[in-house]
Amino acid sequence: MVIEQVPGPVEYILALARQHLGMELAFLGEFVDEGDEVLRWVSGDRRSVSIHPGMSVHMHEGYCERMVDGRLSCIVRDAKRNERVKDLEVTRTADIGSYIGVPVVLFGGRL
């Protein structure tokens, strides 16, 4: 018997956003005290960029911290030409073309 995995509400919202915006990948991560971002939900072809839920990314190596602290716009149209991210390793290794970031603020003000 094959049991089909039914996506939860977060996965469904990520898939809708991805489809609407024509994105290959969408994720929701959580900043943790150790200076890392833990990817909690991932939608899209995870194998093409080798990411998965539970994966930890150093915040200073990625886009999210820069977006949250104001060093980077929430929308990056061409990452390979953007002075703020073109030299980041993740831009090359994940072959990032465009980026849209939306901070999610929880009750109490925590991101």
N, C-alpha and C positions, 0 to 999 in steps of 0.2 A: 504494500500500500504506500503510495506517495502522498505525503502531507504537504500541501501548498502553504507556504508562509504568507500570511496576510499582514501587510504593512500596518504599523500603528499610525496614530495621528501625525506624529512628527515626520516619519518617513513619507507619508502621504503629502504633507505640505511641502517638503523638500522636493519631491518628485513633481508636484504641480509647478513650483517656482522654476525648477530646471526646465520643464517642458515649455512653460510660458516664455522664458527668457532665451531659450535655445542653448542652454548650457549643457556641457557634458557631465558636470559634476557639481553637487551641492553638499554641504555638510554643516552640521551644527556642533560647535566645540564648546568646551568649558575651560576658562582660565583657572588654574589651580595654584596654590600657594608657592609651589616650588619654581615658578616662572615658566611653567609649561602650559600648553593648551592640549587638552585631551579631546580627541574627536569622539563624540558620543553617538552621532547618527551620520551616515553617509549614504547618498543617493547617486547612482550613476555607475559607470564602468570603473569600479575601484581598482581592478587589476591593471588598467592602463597607466595609473599613477601610483600603484602600490600603496594605497591607504586603506584603512579598515577601522571600524568602530573600536575604541579602546586605545588606539595608537596615540602616542604622545609626541608633540612637536614643541621644540623650544620656541617660545614666543618671540624672542628677538630675531629669529631666523625667518619669520613669516610675515604675512601681510596683516593679519588681524590686529596685532599689537599696534602697528603703525596707524591703522585705520582708527582704532579706538582712541589713541592718544593725539590724533589730529595731524600726524606727519604725512598721512596718505588720505586721499579722497576716498569716499565710499565706492566710487566707480573709477576703475582704471580701464581705459579702452584698449590700450596697446601696451602690455606689460614689458615687452621687449624693447620699447622705446622710452618708457617712463623712467626718468632719472632716479626716482626713489626706490624702484624695485628691479630694474633691469639687471643689476649685478648680484641679486640674491640667488643663491644656489637653487632654491625652490622654483624660481622662475624658469630656470633651464631644465632641471630634472623633471618637473611636472609639466613642462611645455605650456606654461600659462600664457594664454592669449589675452584674455580679458578677466576682470575680477569685479565682483560686486560684493560688498560686505555690509551687513546690517547688524549692529550691536543689539543683543537681546538683554534687556535689563530686567532682572528678577525683582520680586518684592524685597524691599530693604536696600535697593540700589546696587546689588551685586550683579556683575556681568556674567 
